[in-house]
């Protein structure tokens, strides 16, 4: 009997030890899971912040694609573009980015710099057209084509532009990921792709319908203050769109210039990065207040100046050489109005 009791006591001790081990393993798994989750979210946040310039520009550019179309078609058009954007990022660009990172990691920096040049060109071109406006307008386009053909043309153009911007977002995000694990990279890229697309097209949907909301408030508002607010909203929307466009252009030049400066530093030419770093630290030290912010602001300003200079230099190259060559190789299909 005493032997049986001793055996049961040993079994109980083993069970207690096993329970302790399981508890420890669960605790370690929870810690590891929390750490991995924090790493993924941290990388996703950094990647999203790095792609801010492209994101803002995407939000600023997209509303023009519904200009001149019936109000009832605005949200369906935005959903078409958003759906294509999800597909581009998750089905095409995410696997391509992972394959690039796995087999051709040395190509990430040159591709990133190529995207940076595109951002600089886009930002500089917007500033150039402020002083040399386009002769074409969306109003003219709306008169020449019927609504169905115009919508088809606009959606196709928007998806093409979105693909370019999405490729830049995914490349920037890939370069910002610190983890070498491909699963973590895939999760981070997926989070960035879904989050940025939802943010951009949610904001665009809100922007394009805000004037309709204001008009409705001005008509059905019970209080005079509500009706006045509705009218103010209608009048303010064009100004808001201009503000967003300016912010987007500025962000493009800053991010594009920053990508180029960091890219040439990675490739071995350290002078631009080191010079900007020393100037920013010197200005921040002389100011003595909000040193971190001043350092960032001076760095962003100098990166933006470099981006603007590079973008202006690229305008004749793109408009006179690259764009005509691209159009000759890939001619656009023109719709005819019935």
C-alpha distance (Angstrom), angle and dihedral (degrees) to the residues before:
residue distance angle dihedral
X1 . . .
X2 3.79 . .
X3 3.84 88.3 .
X4 3.82 90.6 54.6
X5 3.79 91.2 49.3
X6 3.79 90.5 49.1
X7 3.82 89.7 50.3
X8 3.81 91.7 49.9
X9 3.80 89.5 47.8
X10 3.83 90.0 52.9
X11 3.81 91.0 48.0
X12 3.80 89.7 50.7
X13 3.81 90.5 49.6
X14 3.81 91.3 49.7
X15 3.82 90.9 48.1
X16 3.80 90.3 49.4
X17 3.82 90.8 49.3
X18 3.80 91.0 48.2
X19 3.79 90.9 49.5
X20 3.80 89.7 50.5
X21 3.80 91.1 49.8
X22 3.81 91.8 48.2
X23 3.80 89.6 49.0
X24 3.81 90.5 50.0
X25 3.79 91.2 47.9
X26 3.79 91.1 49.0
X27 3.79 90.0 49.3
X28 3.81 91.8 49.1
X29 3.81 90.9 46.5
X30 3.77 90.3 50.9
X31 3.80 90.7 49.6
X32 3.79 92.0 47.6
X33 3.80 91.2 45.8
X34 3.78 91.0 49.3
X35 3.80 90.6 47.5
X36 3.82 92.5 48.5
X37 3.78 90.8 45.7
X38 3.79 91.2 49.7
X39 3.82 90.3 47.9
X40 3.79 91.9 49.9
X41 3.79 93.0 47.8
X42 3.80 91.5 44.5
X43 3.81 91.7 50.9
X44 3.81 90.6 45.5
X45 3.81 90.8 51.2
X46 3.82 92.0 48.6
X47 3.78 91.8 46.4
X48 3.80 91.9 48.6
X49 3.80 91.2 48.9
X50 3.83 91.3 50.0
X51 3.81 89.7 52.8
X52 3.82 93.1 48.5
X53 3.79 94.7 110.1
X54 3.79 93.0 55.0
X55 3.81 92.0 43.7
X56 3.81 94.2 52.8
X57 3.78 91.6 46.2
X58 3.81 90.7 48.9
X59 3.81 90.0 53.3
X60 3.81 90.8 46.4
X61 3.81 95.2 47.5
X62 3.83 102.0 43.4
X63 3.86 99.5 67.3
X64 3.84 90.3 65.0
X65 3.80 89.2 68.7
X66 3.81 92.1 69.7
X67 3.82 95.1 46.6
X68 3.80 111.3 122.6
X69 3.81 94.6 14.4
X70 3.84 127.6 112.2
X71 3.82 113.2 -81.4
X72 3.81 90.4 -125.8
X73 3.83 89.9 62.2
X74 3.83 96.9 50.6
X75 3.81 98.5 88.2
X76 3.85 94.9 40.0
X77 3.82 89.2 52.0
X78 3.80 92.1 49.3
X79 3.81 89.8 49.0
X80 3.84 90.5 51.8
X81 3.80 90.6 52.8
X82 3.82 92.9 43.6
X83 3.81 91.9 49.9
X84 3.80 90.6 51.6
X85 3.82 89.2 47.0
X86 3.82 91.5 54.5
X87 3.82 89.4 49.6
X88 3.81 93.2 47.3
X89 3.79 93.9 50.3
X90 3.81 101.3 39.0
X91 3.81 103.8 32.7
X92 3.82 103.4 31.4
X93 3.80 111.8 18.0
X94 3.83 101.2 36.0
X95 3.85 95.1 56.5
X96 3.81 89.7 41.4
X97 3.81 90.5 52.8
X98 3.82 92.2 49.6
X99 3.81 92.2 48.6
X100 3.78 90.0 47.9
X101 3.78 91.5 50.6
X102 3.82 92.4 47.5
X103 3.81 101.2 43.9
X104 3.82 107.5 17.4
X105 3.83 106.6 27.7
X106 3.81 91.4 150.1
X107 3.80 88.2 64.3
X108 3.83 94.2 61.0
X109 3.82 95.2 80.1
X110 3.84 95.7 48.3
X111 3.80 90.9 46.7
X112 3.78 89.9 47.4
X113 3.81 89.8 51.5
X114 3.80 90.2 48.4
X115 3.79 88.2 54.3
X116 3.81 89.2 46.7
X117 3.81 89.3 54.8
X118 3.80 88.5 51.6
X119 3.81 90.9 52.4
X120 3.81 91.3 48.3
X121 3.80 90.8 49.4
X122 3.81 93.1 47.9
X123 3.80 92.9 48.4
X124 3.81 94.1 45.3
X125 3.80 91.5 46.0
X126 3.81 90.8 55.0
X127 3.82 90.1 53.2
X128 3.82 90.8 44.9
X129 3.81 91.3 53.6
X130 3.79 90.8 53.0
X131 3.81 86.5 68.1
X132 3.83 95.5 30.8
X133 3.84 105.8 34.7
X134 3.81 123.8 -158.2
X135 3.78 115.0 -99.4
X136 3.81 90.5 -145.5
X137 3.78 122.9 75.0
X138 3.77 137.2 -172.9
X139 3.80 88.8 -119.7
X140 3.83 89.7 61.2
X141 3.79 89.8 46.7
X142 3.81 91.1 51.3
X143 3.82 90.8 53.6
X144 3.81 93.5 50.3
X145 3.83 98.1 49.5
X146 3.79 132.4 45.4
X147 3.81 117.5 -114.7
X148 3.83 95.9 -100.6
X149 3.81 94.9 51.1
X150 3.79 91.8 41.4
X151 3.81 91.0 52.3
X152 3.80 91.6 48.7
X153 3.80 91.1 49.6
X154 3.80 93.9 46.1
X155 3.81 94.0 48.4
X156 3.81 91.6 48.9
X157 3.82 91.0 49.8
X158 3.80 92.4 46.2
X159 3.81 92.9 50.0
X160 3.81 90.6 50.2
X161 3.81 91.3 50.5
X162 3.80 91.0 44.5
X163 3.81 91.1 52.8
X164 3.81 91.2 55.8
X165 3.80 92.8 46.5
X166 3.83 91.2 43.9
X167 3.81 90.9 52.2
X168 3.80 88.9 52.8
X169 3.82 92.0 47.2
X170 3.81 92.4 50.6
X171 3.82 93.2 46.0
X172 3.82 91.9 49.3
X173 3.79 90.0 46.7
X174 3.81 92.2 48.9
X175 3.81 91.0 52.1
X176 3.83 90.8 49.7
X177 3.83 94.7 54.1
X178 3.80 110.8 103.4
X179 3.81 97.9 -169.5
X180 3.83 120.2 92.8
X181 3.81 92.7 -157.0
X182 3.81 110.7 106.9
X183 3.81 93.4 -148.7
X184 3.81 91.0 55.5
X185 3.81 89.6 46.0
X186 3.80 90.8 50.7
X187 3.81 92.5 49.4
X188 3.82 92.2 47.2
X189 3.80 92.4 48.7
X190 3.81 90.8 47.5
X191 3.82 91.4 50.3
X192 3.80 91.1 48.3
X193 3.81 92.5 46.1
X194 3.81 95.0 49.2
X195 3.80 95.3 39.1
X196 3.80 96.6 47.2
X197 3.80 94.6 43.9
X198 3.80 92.2 49.1
X199 3.81 91.0 46.0
X200 3.81 95.3 47.4
X201 3.78 98.8 45.4
X202 3.79 93.6 37.5
X203 3.80 88.1 55.1
X204 3.81 91.2 44.9
X205 3.82 91.7 51.2
X206 3.79 89.4 50.2
X207 3.80 92.6 48.1
X208 3.80 97.2 49.1
X209 3.80 92.9 48.1
X210 3.80 97.1 41.8
X211 3.81 94.2 87.9
X212 3.82 89.2 51.6
X213 3.81 89.2 51.9
X214 3.79 90.1 49.9
X215 3.79 92.2 48.9
X216 3.79 90.9 49.6
X217 3.80 91.6 49.7
X218 3.81 91.1 50.0
X219 3.82 89.6 53.9
X220 3.81 104.1 40.7
X221 3.81 103.0 24.4
X222 3.79 111.6 127.0
X223 3.77 94.3 -155.0
X224 3.78 123.8 60.6
X225 3.80 89.2 -132.3
X226 3.83 89.8 56.6
X227 3.81 92.0 50.5
X228 3.80 91.5 47.8
X229 3.78 90.5 49.2
X230 3.81 89.5 52.0
X231 3.81 91.6 52.4
X232 3.81 90.7 46.1
X233 3.80 89.7 51.5
X234 3.81 91.5 52.7
X235 3.81 91.4 49.6
X236 3.81 94.0 43.1
X237 3.82 98.1 52.1
X238 3.85 96.2 79.3
X239 3.81 88.7 50.5
X240 3.80 91.2 48.2
X241 3.80 90.8 51.2
X242 3.80 89.9 52.1
X243 3.82 90.8 49.5
X244 3.81 91.0 50.5
X245 3.80 90.1 48.0
X246 3.82 91.6 51.8
X247 3.81 91.5 47.7
X248 3.81 90.3 47.9
X249 3.80 92.8 49.9
X250 3.80 92.0 47.7
X251 3.79 91.6 48.0
X252 3.80 91.8 49.4
X253 3.81 92.4 53.7
X254 3.80 92.2 45.3
X255 3.82 95.3 46.8
X256 3.80 93.0 40.9
X257 3.80 92.9 49.7
X258 3.80 90.9 45.3
X259 3.82 91.3 52.1
X260 3.81 91.5 50.7
X261 3.82 93.6 47.4
X262 3.81 92.8 48.7
X263 3.80 91.4 42.3
X264 3.80 95.3 55.3
X265 3.81 88.3 45.1
X266 3.82 90.6 55.2
X267 3.81 89.8 47.1
X268 3.80 91.4 54.5
X269 3.81 107.1 -92.2
X270 3.81 100.6 113.2
X271 3.82 101.1 166.5
X272 3.88 99.4 89.4
X273 3.82 94.4 48.0
X274 3.81 94.6 43.3
X275 3.82 93.0 45.7
X276 3.81 93.0 50.6
X277 3.81 89.9 45.6
X278 3.82 92.9 51.8
X279 3.83 93.4 46.0
X280 3.82 91.9 49.1
X281 3.80 92.4 48.5
X282 3.82 91.2 46.5
X283 3.81 93.2 51.6
X284 3.81 92.0 45.0
X285 3.82 90.7 49.1
X286 3.80 92.3 50.7
X287 3.80 92.1 49.1
X288 3.81 92.8 47.1
X289 3.82 94.3 -165.9
X290 3.82 127.3 95.1
X291 3.79 89.2 -2.1
X292 3.81 95.2 179.4
X293 3.80 94.0 50.9
X294 3.80 93.9 44.5
X295 3.81 90.7 49.7
X296 3.80 90.7 51.5
X297 3.83 93.0 44.6
X298 3.81 94.2 50.6
X299 3.81 91.1 45.3
X300 3.81 91.1 49.4
X301 3.83 91.0 47.5
X302 3.80 93.2 51.4
X303 3.81 91.7 43.8
X304 3.81 88.4 51.0
X305 3.82 92.3 50.6
X306 3.80 90.1 51.5
X307 3.81 89.5 47.0
X308 3.81 91.7 51.0
X309 3.82 93.1 47.9
X310 3.81 91.9 48.6
X311 3.80 92.1 44.7
X312 3.81 93.0 51.7
X313 3.80 89.6 49.4
X314 3.81 90.0 51.5
X315 3.83 96.1 50.7
X316 3.84 96.5 82.5
X317 3.81 91.3 40.9
X318 3.81 93.2 52.6
X319 3.81 98.8 38.3
X320 3.82 97.6 42.7
X321 3.80 103.0 32.9
X322 3.81 115.7 13.6
X323 3.84 99.9 37.6
X324 3.84 96.3 47.9
X325 3.82 90.5 46.3
X326 3.81 91.3 49.5
X327 3.82 92.0 48.2
X328 3.78 91.7 50.3
X329 3.80 91.4 50.7
X330 3.83 95.7 41.9
X331 3.83 108.6 27.3
X332 3.80 114.9 -167.3
X333 3.79 120.0 -118.1
X334 3.78 108.7 -120.0
X335 3.77 120.6 -144.9
X336 3.78 119.3 -141.2
X337 3.80 122.7 -144.6
X338 3.79 117.8 -120.8
